[in-house]
């Protein structure tokens, strides 16, 4: 998953409200309120970044170790995928 471009589900509606991303799944009317880290990852995925690029940015922004940033990014993207927030 390191070099894969992350593609958000195009059927979702989302907005940034006070620095946090809120995603709405219109098919099941579920609202996902993302925390600061998840919002950061979401916004960079929306900009077409791949997993490694997002992890590198996370390392700089949150001053975490590169391996931890990579694991956190991959883990969160797996959760996004399970919840149907990413394109298949």
N, CA, C and O of each residue as an XYZ file, in Angstrom:
352
protein
N       0.823     -1.202      0.000
C       0.000      0.000      0.000
C       0.863      1.261      0.000
O       0.310      2.356     -0.104
N       2.153      1.166      0.108
C       3.011      2.337      0.273
C       2.951      3.348     -0.862
O       2.914      4.551     -0.600
N       2.939      2.907     -2.097
C       2.985      3.831     -3.232
C       1.630      3.991     -3.915
O       1.514      4.703     -4.913
N       0.617      3.338     -3.383
C      -0.709      3.461     -3.977
C      -1.263      4.857     -3.748
O      -1.155      5.418     -2.658
N      -1.856      5.401     -4.796
C      -2.564      6.661     -4.636
C      -3.857      6.363     -3.902
O      -4.541      5.386     -4.208
N      -4.187      7.186     -2.953
C      -5.400      7.006     -2.168
C      -6.524      7.713     -2.924
O      -6.397      8.883     -3.285
N      -7.620      6.997     -3.158
C      -8.751      7.568     -3.884
C      -9.970      7.547     -2.972
O     -10.420      6.488     -2.535
N     -10.492      8.727     -2.697
C     -11.681      8.830     -1.859
C     -12.915      8.398     -2.642
O     -12.968      8.535     -3.864
N     -13.893      7.881     -1.935
C     -15.149      7.470     -2.552
C     -15.828      8.728     -3.122
O     -16.165      9.635     -2.361
N     -16.033      8.798     -4.435
C     -16.596     10.009     -5.038
C     -18.074     10.237     -4.707
O     -18.599     11.322     -4.954
N     -18.741      9.239     -4.157
C     -20.161      9.386     -3.814
C     -20.371     10.077     -2.475
O     -21.505     10.383     -2.106
N     -19.293     10.323     -1.748
C     -19.407     10.929     -0.428
C     -19.427     12.446     -0.510
O     -18.848     13.048     -1.415
N     -20.100     13.041      0.446
C     -20.051     14.491      0.612
C     -19.198     14.764      1.849
O     -19.316     14.066      2.856
N     -18.354     15.764      1.771
C     -17.541     16.099      2.940
C     -17.246     17.591      2.971
O     -17.227     18.275      1.948
N     -17.021     18.055      4.176
C     -16.675     19.458      4.402
C     -15.688     19.540      5.547
O     -15.639     18.669      6.415
N     -14.899     20.607      5.531
C     -14.012     20.884      6.654
C     -14.702     21.945      7.512
O     -15.053     23.023      7.032
N     -14.884     21.618      8.773
C     -15.539     22.528      9.707
C     -14.607     22.727     10.897
O     -14.307     21.780     11.624
N     -14.157     23.954     11.091
C     -13.238     24.294     12.173
C     -12.024     23.368     12.212
O     -11.622     22.897     13.276
N     -11.449     23.115     11.038
C     -10.234     22.321     10.945
C     -10.428     20.817     10.963
O      -9.462     20.066     10.831
N     -11.661     20.370     11.125
C     -11.947     18.928     11.146
C     -12.822     18.570      9.956
O     -13.672     19.353      9.533
N     -12.600     17.385      9.428
C     -13.377     16.917      8.284
C     -14.589     16.136      8.779
O     -14.502     15.312      9.689
N     -15.722     16.429      8.145
C     -16.963     15.703      8.397
C     -17.360     15.076      7.062
O     -17.508     15.772      6.057
N     -17.529     13.754      7.064
C     -17.862     13.013      5.853
C     -19.262     12.439      6.020
O     -19.597     11.881      7.065
N     -20.075     12.582      4.977
C     -21.433     12.042      5.016
C     -21.566     10.986      3.930
O     -21.269     11.232      2.761
N     -22.018      9.805      4.340
C     -22.304      8.725      3.397
C     -23.785      8.810      3.042
O     -24.624      8.383      3.835
N     -24.129      9.346      1.880
C     -25.536      9.541      1.547
C     -26.322      8.236      1.413
O     -27.534      8.214      1.627
N     -25.638      7.162      1.062
C     -26.331      5.886      0.874
C     -26.920      5.348      2.169
O     -27.987      4.734      2.158
N     -26.230      5.574      3.291
C     -26.730      5.054      4.568
C     -26.901      6.141      5.621
O     -27.167      5.847      6.786
N     -26.749      7.406      5.208
C     -26.938      8.570      6.086
C     -26.059      8.535      7.331
O     -26.486      8.938      8.413
N     -24.841      8.057      7.174
C     -23.895      8.010      8.286
C     -22.975      9.222      8.208
O     -22.478      9.571      7.137
N     -22.755      9.857      9.356
C     -21.849     10.995      9.442
C     -20.577     10.540     10.156
O     -20.636      9.955     11.238
N     -19.446     10.814      9.547
C     -18.145     10.458     10.130
C     -17.438     11.761     10.479
O     -17.140     12.564      9.595
N     -17.173     11.970     11.754
C     -16.439     13.153     12.201
C     -15.006     12.729     12.478
O     -14.752     11.947     13.394
N     -14.073     13.241     11.692
C     -12.680     12.822     11.792
C     -11.909     13.696     12.779
O     -12.127     14.904     12.868
N     -11.008     13.059     13.512
C     -10.167     13.818     14.427
C      -9.086     14.553     13.631
O      -9.062     14.479     12.403
N      -8.211     15.248     14.313
C      -7.201     16.075     13.660
C      -6.299     15.271     12.724
O      -6.052     15.677     11.588
N      -5.813     14.141     13.203
C      -4.922     13.317     12.385
C      -5.653     12.733     11.192
O      -5.144     12.769     10.072
N      -6.839     12.196     11.420
C      -7.629     11.622     10.332
C      -7.997     12.694      9.311
O      -7.991     12.429      8.109
N      -8.315     13.893      9.774
C      -8.630     15.000      8.868
C      -7.422     15.360      8.011
O      -7.557     15.615      6.814
N      -6.247     15.379      8.622
C      -5.004     15.673      7.901
C      -4.795     14.644      6.791
O      -4.507     15.004      5.649
N      -4.942     13.373      7.130
C      -4.771     12.298      6.151
C      -5.822     12.419      5.046
O      -5.494     12.286      3.867
N      -7.076     12.667      5.413
C      -8.168     12.789      4.444
C      -7.883     13.916      3.435
O      -8.010     13.723      2.226
N      -7.502     15.073      3.943
C      -7.272     16.224      3.060
C      -6.120     15.966      2.085
O      -6.176     16.399      0.934
N      -5.082     15.265      2.538
C      -3.969     14.972      1.640
C      -4.328     13.865      0.656
O      -3.832     13.858     -0.471
N      -5.170     12.943      1.058
C      -5.661     11.922      0.123
C      -6.488     12.601     -0.969
O      -6.400     12.235     -2.141
N      -7.279     13.577     -0.582
C      -8.119     14.297     -1.531
C      -7.269     15.043     -2.552
O      -7.708     15.280     -3.678
N      -6.074     15.407     -2.165
C      -5.146     16.124     -3.055
C      -4.357     15.175     -3.955
O      -3.494     15.613     -4.716
N      -4.651     13.868     -3.869
C      -4.011     12.894     -4.751
C      -2.685     12.347     -4.270
O      -1.932     11.771     -5.055
N      -2.390     12.514     -3.002
C      -1.128     11.991     -2.457
C      -1.208     10.467     -2.312
O      -2.289      9.905     -2.134
N      -0.054      9.818     -2.389
C      -0.039      8.379     -2.139
C       0.255      8.140     -0.655
O       0.528      9.077      0.094
N       0.195      6.896     -0.255
C       0.330      6.528      1.157
C       1.658      7.000      1.741
O       1.693      7.568      2.832
N       2.742      6.766      1.021
C       4.063      7.172      1.521
C       4.194      8.686      1.645
O       4.783      9.185      2.604
N       3.652      9.406      0.690
C       3.687     10.868      0.755
C       2.908     11.382      1.967
O       3.361     12.282      2.675
N       1.741     10.801      2.191
C       0.938     11.213      3.340
C       1.680     10.917      4.638
O       1.696     11.745      5.549
N       2.291      9.746      4.726
C       3.043      9.384      5.934
C       4.216     10.346      6.152
O       4.488     10.745      7.284
N       4.901     10.713      5.082
C       6.011     11.671      5.200
C       5.519     13.020      5.719
O       6.152     13.628      6.582
N       4.393     13.482      5.191
C       3.814     14.742      5.645
C       3.370     14.655      7.105
O       3.518     15.610      7.867
N       2.829     13.508      7.480
C       2.401     13.279      8.865
C       3.600     13.343      9.809
O       3.503     13.887     10.909
N       4.723     12.787      9.377
C       5.951     12.813     10.173
C       6.365     14.246     10.481
O       6.716     14.573     11.615
N       6.320     15.086      9.469
C       6.711     16.484      9.639
C       5.701     17.265     10.463
O       6.069     17.985     11.392
N       4.435     17.120     10.123
C       3.381     17.913     10.776
C       3.224     17.582     12.260
O       3.062     18.482     13.084
N       3.273     16.285     12.602
C       3.012     15.877     13.972
C       4.265     15.426     14.727
O       4.191     14.967     15.867
N       5.427     15.568     14.059
C       6.715     15.226     14.678
C       6.723     13.828     15.285
O       7.071     13.627     16.449
N       6.327     12.875     14.453
C       6.363     11.472     14.866
C       7.394     10.749     14.026
O       7.780     11.212     12.952
N       7.824      9.637     14.515
C       8.796      8.804     13.829
C       8.197      8.272     12.518
O       6.998      8.004     12.442
N       9.036      8.124     11.497
C       8.580      7.741     10.160
C       7.856      6.393     10.149
O       6.836      6.243      9.477
N       8.374      5.423     10.882
C       7.726      4.103     10.913
C       6.350      4.191     11.554
O       5.405      3.545     11.099
N       6.236      4.992     12.613
C       4.940      5.165     13.278
C       3.958      5.888     12.360
O       2.786      5.517     12.290
N       4.428      6.913     11.659
C       3.568      7.647     10.729
C       3.070      6.744      9.607
O       1.906      6.816      9.211
N       3.955      5.900      9.102
C       3.568      4.964      8.039
C       2.510      3.989      8.553
O       1.499      3.755      7.891
N       2.750      3.424      9.731
C       1.792      2.469     10.312
C       0.452      3.135     10.604
O      -0.603      2.558     10.339
N       0.494      4.340     11.148
C      -0.748      5.066     11.455
C      -1.522      5.396     10.183
O      -2.745      5.258     10.141
N      -0.812      5.831      9.154
C      -1.462      6.172      7.887
C      -2.109      4.939      7.274
O      -3.272      4.978      6.872
N      -1.361      3.847      7.201
C      -1.904      2.619      6.629
C      -3.087      2.099      7.446
O      -4.080      1.635      6.886
N      -2.975      2.180      8.775
C      -4.060      1.715      9.637
C      -5.324      2.524      9.462
O      -6.421      1.971      9.374
N      -5.169      3.835      9.413
C      -6.345      4.695      9.260
C      -6.967      4.521      7.879
O      -8.191      4.503      7.750
N      -6.146      4.394      6.857
C      -6.694      4.177      5.518
C      -7.424      2.833      5.433
O      -8.405      2.711      4.700
N      -6.959      1.836      6.167
C      -7.665      0.548      6.215
C      -9.044      0.726      6.849
O     -10.021      0.132      6.393
N      -9.122      1.540      7.894
C     -10.418      1.828      8.533
C     -11.316      2.580      7.552
O     -12.496      2.254      7.416
N     -10.766      3.583      6.869
C     -11.542      4.317      5.860
C     -12.104      3.341      4.824
O     -13.271      3.428      4.443
N     -11.267      2.422      4.380
C     -11.688      1.454      3.373
C     -12.809      0.559      3.901
O     -13.800      0.329      3.207
N     -12.656      0.056      5.121
C     -13.690     -0.797      5.736
C     -15.026     -0.076      5.846
O     -16.081     -0.702      5.743
N     -14.986      1.229      6.054
C     -16.206      2.017      6.227
C     -16.763      2.507      4.893
O     -17.772      3.211      4.859
N     -16.098      2.131      3.783
C     -16.566      2.521      2.465
C     -16.238      3.954      2.083
O     -16.868      4.520      1.190
N     -15.254      4.544      2.754
C     -14.888      5.924      2.475
C     -13.889      6.070      1.327
O     -13.673      7.172      0.822
N     -13.285      4.961      0.921
C     -12.358      4.984     -0.198
C     -12.984      4.298     -1.406
O     -13.841      3.427     -1.260
N     -12.553      4.694     -2.592
C     -13.036      4.060     -3.811
C     -12.458      2.656     -3.895
O     -11.365      2.389     -3.395
N     -13.190      1.783     -4.520
C     -12.721      0.388     -4.663
C     -11.660      0.284     -5.719
O     -11.150     -0.806     -5.977
